[in-house]
Amino acid sequence: MTSTRIDTAIIVVAAGSGTRLSAGEPKAFVGIDERSILAHCLEGVFRAAQMQVVVVAPDDRVGEALAIAHDEAGERRELVTVVAGGDTRQESVAAGLSRVWPTVQIVLVHDAARALTPPEVIDRVADMVRETGHGAIPALDVVDTIKRVDGERIAGVVDRAELAAAQTPQGFRRDILAAAYERATAEFTDDAALVADAGHDAIRVPGSALGFKITLPDDLARARDLLRREERGADGNAHRAGEDPAAVRLPRVGIGTDVHAFGGDGSLWLAGLEWPGERALSGHSDGDAVAHAIVDAVLNAAGLGDIGTHFGTDRPEFAGAHADAFLGETARILADAGWFVGNVSVQMQAARPRFSARRGEAETALSAALGAPVSVSATTTDGLGFTGRADGVQVFAVALVVPQH
């Protein structure tokens, strides 16, 4: 019997409602492409080393989850168990633990919503628990500057060298995890915190940029973009779904452009600067065509969609926002996908404002907001076209992005 030869199990938690995803059904059953989040997650699981797979699904989706798991398992169907989850994540994990085979000594707990987690991350966690006997979690370095806040006031800065962004699967000795769940009296945000509360340590292993959690509509859009890019071989290499392309990715170049007409309300904002006395540009935000072209170039280079994908009218917090908000968020999206900006070169075509006197100031502001060098040149069109008539501004940007290593 297979169970007598298996010492590791992975509990795939797929019982969440997915309210924040706003997709109208439980999150794990929402499609990324023609296949669901759960199906993509299980593809990576079944490409990892052989282990028992316990899927925890909503009570009314157990049959559907079993069908999906069997499709992904292929000849490994005998490894699959599906169980109904509870009202909370901890109740769902406990339900999964109750179905783990008696021979299993190591248990991994994995969120189905981390659907593109590469199989090597799963194996890395299991191997670390097997080697050390300690809990193990995959994690990434924190690249953003983290602020401590008091309401709306910035109260201080947190040393990011002491921080890491935790992912799943998180792995533990079975006896330690089971005992921690038996004594738990509070809800914890992940299993490592629950086990730590019981007095046990965990070790960090390298995670993957592909291990991000699909929680919000933007996360789902990002997963879809990554899979479409994978299918069309946008990085010049063939990859299987869930395989981490970061190991073979090369630097990439993207082009962005934006046009805005004069005629907006308030002050002119352009290249991250306010231009008192100049006519404002019209637009959903501040109409800063320079910043918007940079966003498109950066996202285009990384294969992450465009400004409409991430900053559409469904993001009211960016209505009236300036360059620092757009570029800071773009840098975060890029870092989450495993890239950073090498540099950006911008050319602006406009009759007004006169740019040369403030070029250095603009480049400093844009570079600080993006976290990478930005150079800007400006030219007129000798009176030709809408820019020559001073009806608006046209901007072209070229970005170089580099994979994180």
Secondary structure, 3 states (H helix, E strand, C coil): CHHHHCCEEEEEECCCCCHHHCCCCCHHHCECCCCEHHHHHHHHHHHCCCCEEEEEECHHHHHHHHHHHHHHHHHHHHHEEEEECCCCHHHHHHHHHCCCCCCCCEEEEEECCCCCCCHHHHHHHHHHHHHHCCEEEEEEECCCCEEEEECCEEEEEECHHHCEEECCCEEEEHHHHHHHHHHCCCCCCCHHHHHHHCCCCEEEEECCHHHCCCCCHHHHHHHHHHHHHHHHCCCCCCCCCCCCHHHCCCCEEEEEEEEEEECCCCCEEECCEEECCCCCECCCCCCCHHHHHHHHHHHHHHCCCCHHHHHCCCCHHHCCCCHHHHHHHHHHHHHHCCEEEEEEEEEEECCCCCCHHHHHHHHHHHHHHHCCCEEEEEECCCCCHHHHCCCEEEEEEEEEEEECC
